[in-house]
Amino acid sequence: MCHWRRVRNTYSQCGHVFDLADEMIRCDDRYCKFSSSHPSTCVPPSCTTTCWQYRQFPQQFNRLIDSVCPGCTQQGQGR
C-alpha cells in the first residue's frame, strides 16, 4: 500500500534535530486506490469493498548522524 515516509536527522555532536519533508512512497498495487496502477474504471461502490481505502501507517526513521548539523558547520562549530 502507498504510505508516507518520515525521516528525522539527529546530529549527535551538537544535539540538533531536523525533520525532513515527508515523502509519499507509492506502491504498484492495483487494489490500492492511491496507486498509479489502480484502474480508473474502479469506482464506488465496488471499489470500497475490493480496494484499500487508506494509506499504510507511515514509515518512521530516526537517523543518528555522528557529526554536527549543517548550520553548526557553517558557523564554524564543526570539528
PATOR-813071 format. One line per field, with one value per residue: residue in one letter; residue number from 1; x, y, z of N, C-alpha, C in turn. Coordinates in Angstrom, 2 decimals. Example, Ala and Ser with C-alpha at 12.3 -4.5 7.8 and 13.67 -1.06 7.14 Angstrom:
PATOR-813071
lumgu <- A;S .
vexti <- 1;2 .
n.east <- 13.19;12.85 .
n.north <- -5.69;-2.25 .
n.up <- 7.80;7.08 .
ca.east <- 12.30;13.67 .
ca.north <- -4.50;-1.06 .
ca.up <- 7.80;7.14 .
c.east <- 13.20;12.90 .
c.north <- -3.30;0.03 .
c.up <- 7.80;7.87 .
This chain:
PATOR-813071
lumgu <- M;C;H;W;R;R;V;R;N;T;Y;S;Q;C;G;H;V;F;D;L;A;D;E;M;I;R;C;D;D;R;Y;C;K;F;S;S;S;H;P;S;T;C;V;P;P;S;C;T;T;T;C;W;Q;Y;R;Q;F;P;Q;Q;F;N;R;L;I;D;S;V;C;P;G;C;T;Q;Q;G;Q;G;R .
vexti <- 1;2;3;4;5;6;7;8;9;10;11;12;13;14;15;16;17;18;19;20;21;22;23;24;25;26;27;28;29;30;31;32;33;34;35;36;37;38;39;40;41;42;43;44;45;46;47;48;49;50;51;52;53;54;55;56;57;58;59;60;61;62;63;64;65;66;67;68;69;70;71;72;73;74;75;76;77;78;79 .
n.east <- 0.83;0.32;2.23;3.41;6.73;8.67;11.40;13.86;16.65;19.16;21.72;24.51;26.71;26.09;23.52;21.29;18.15;16.52;13.66;12.97;11.27;8.11;7.76;6.01;5.50;4.87;2.96;2.64;0.27;-2.68;-4.98;-4.91;-6.23;-4.81;-2.70;-0.83;-1.33;-3.91;-6.97;-8.77;-11.36;-12.33;-14.56;-16.62;-19.61;-18.14;-15.36;-14.90;-15.20;-13.40;-10.88;-7.99;-8.65;-7.29;-4.11;-1.11;0.34;2.66;6.14;8.80;11.85;14.72;17.56;20.72;23.31;26.73;28.02;28.22;25.43;24.47;24.05;25.57;28.04;28.41;28.66;31.07;31.37;32.05;34.07 .
n.north <- -1.19;2.31;4.77;7.15;8.41;9.28;11.10;11.76;13.58;13.34;15.01;14.03;15.37;18.04;18.03;18.93;18.58;17.65;17.51;15.96;16.69;15.11;12.15;10.74;7.38;5.43;2.58;-0.29;-1.56;-2.70;-2.73;-0.70;2.36;4.71;4.23;4.47;2.39;1.68;1.01;3.36;2.80;1.55;2.16;3.51;1.69;-0.70;-0.39;0.40;-1.90;-3.71;-2.56;-1.02;1.62;3.45;4.81;3.03;2.81;5.39;5.04;5.43;6.93;7.46;8.96;8.77;10.83;11.04;13.71;17.33;19.49;20.88;23.67;24.34;23.64;25.60;27.80;27.42;25.66;23.08;20.06 .
n.up <- 0.00;-0.53;1.22;3.67;4.20;6.90;7.97;10.35;11.18;13.52;15.00;16.61;17.75;18.15;18.98;17.62;15.91;12.98;11.00;8.00;4.91;4.53;2.59;-0.09;-0.64;-3.23;-4.15;-6.34;-6.46;-7.76;-6.31;-4.51;-3.84;-4.07;-5.70;-8.77;-10.40;-10.00;-11.49;-13.47;-13.95;-11.78;-9.45;-6.75;-5.91;-5.77;-5.58;-2.96;-1.53;-2.56;-2.75;-1.16;1.03;2.44;3.46;4.32;7.64;8.44;7.54;9.77;10.34;12.28;11.95;13.32;13.29;13.34;13.74;13.48;12.84;9.59;9.91;12.20;11.24;9.26;10.89;11.94;14.04;13.81;13.73 .
ca.east <- 0.00;1.03;2.43;4.33;7.99;9.10;12.81;14.38;18.10;19.63;23.17;24.93;27.74;25.53;22.21;20.19;17.28;15.82;12.71;12.94;9.91;7.51;7.84;4.99;6.02;3.75;3.05;2.15;-0.85;-3.90;-6.07;-4.71;-6.86;-3.85;-1.65;-0.99;-1.79;-5.34;-7.69;-9.71;-12.71;-12.69;-15.25;-17.60;-19.41;-17.29;-14.01;-14.83;-15.18;-12.31;-9.59;-7.56;-9.21;-6.44;-2.67;-0.49;0.96;3.92;7.45;9.49;13.27;15.47;18.98;21.66;24.47;27.84;28.68;27.40;24.47;24.97;24.04;26.71;29.23;28.56;29.05;32.42;31.35;32.36;35.34 .
ca.north <- 0.00;3.58;5.26;8.27;8.13;10.40;10.94;12.75;13.53;13.80;15.21;13.71;16.25;19.34;17.77;19.46;17.59;18.21;16.64;16.17;16.73;13.79;11.68;9.73;6.18;4.85;1.16;-0.66;-2.46;-2.24;-2.67;0.47;3.45;5.80;3.78;4.80;1.16;1.49;1.34;4.49;2.26;1.01;3.25;3.04;1.07;-1.89;-0.03;0.49;-3.24;-4.52;-1.86;-0.31;2.97;4.27;4.56;2.29;3.64;5.93;4.55;6.48;6.67;8.45;8.79;9.35;11.19;11.35;14.96;18.49;19.77;21.82;25.03;24.49;23.58;26.91;28.76;27.08;24.90;21.69;19.50 .
ca.up <- 0.00;-0.51;2.59;3.85;4.88;7.73;8.35;11.30;11.34;14.82;14.96;17.96;18.30;18.56;19.57;16.82;15.27;11.82;10.31;6.56;4.36;4.35;1.21;-0.41;-1.28;-4.00;-4.45;-7.68;-6.21;-8.44;-5.34;-3.64;-4.58;-4.23;-6.60;-10.20;-11.06;-9.73;-12.72;-13.38;-14.06;-10.46;-8.75;-5.76;-4.60;-5.77;-5.16;-1.49;-0.94;-3.11;-2.77;0.05;1.05;3.31;3.33;5.40;8.67;7.91;7.97;10.51;10.51;13.03;11.65;14.28;12.49;14.23;13.33;13.80;11.77;8.59;10.46;13.09;10.39;8.64;11.91;12.36;15.28;13.50;14.20 .
c.east <- 0.88;1.14;3.38;5.60;8.41;10.51;13.21;15.89;18.46;21.16;23.72;25.92;27.22;24.15;21.04;19.45;16.54;14.92;12.75;11.49;9.38;7.53;6.78;5.67;4.83;4.00;2.55;0.97;-2.11;-5.08;-5.88;-5.25;-5.93;-2.75;-1.92;-1.44;-3.28;-6.13;-8.69;-11.15;-13.21;-13.26;-16.20;-18.89;-18.45;-15.88;-13.89;-14.81;-14.00;-10.93;-9.30;-8.04;-8.39;-4.98;-2.18;0.12;2.31;5.16;8.14;10.93;13.88;16.95;19.81;22.98;25.58;28.64;27.82;26.49;25.07;25.01;25.24;28.02;29.48;29.03;30.44;32.48;31.66;33.70;36.52 .
c.north <- 1.25;4.07;6.45;7.77;9.40;10.14;12.10;12.53;14.12;13.84;15.08;14.70;17.62;19.19;18.31;18.35;18.29;17.15;16.97;16.19;15.31;13.43;10.61;8.59;5.49;3.38;0.93;-1.61;-1.92;-2.13;-1.56;1.68;4.65;5.48;4.24;3.58;0.89;1.90;2.48;4.02;1.67;2.15;2.68;2.62;-0.12;-1.57;-0.02;-0.88;-4.07;-3.88;-1.19;1.13;3.92;3.91;3.78;3.27;4.13;5.19;5.71;6.06;7.80;8.17;9.49;9.58;11.67;12.54;16.11;18.75;20.77;23.27;25.29;24.45;24.94;27.95;28.44;26.29;23.42;21.26;20.25 .
c.up <- 0.00;0.94;2.58;4.51;5.60;8.22;9.26;11.42;12.70;14.76;16.38;18.56;18.70;19.17;18.77;16.09;14.14;11.21;8.82;6.09;4.19;2.86;1.00;-1.16;-1.94;-4.28;-5.89;-7.57;-6.87;-7.49;-4.29;-4.39;-4.79;-5.24;-8.04;-10.99;-10.84;-10.97;-12.51;-13.47;-12.74;-9.62;-7.71;-6.47;-4.60;-5.26;-3.63;-0.82;-1.42;-2.97;-1.42;-0.03;1.93;3.07;4.54;6.41;8.16;8.43;8.67;10.74;11.31;12.81;12.71;13.52;13.42;13.71;13.83;12.61;10.77;9.10;11.36;12.30;9.74;9.63;12.48;13.66;15.04;14.06;13.68 .
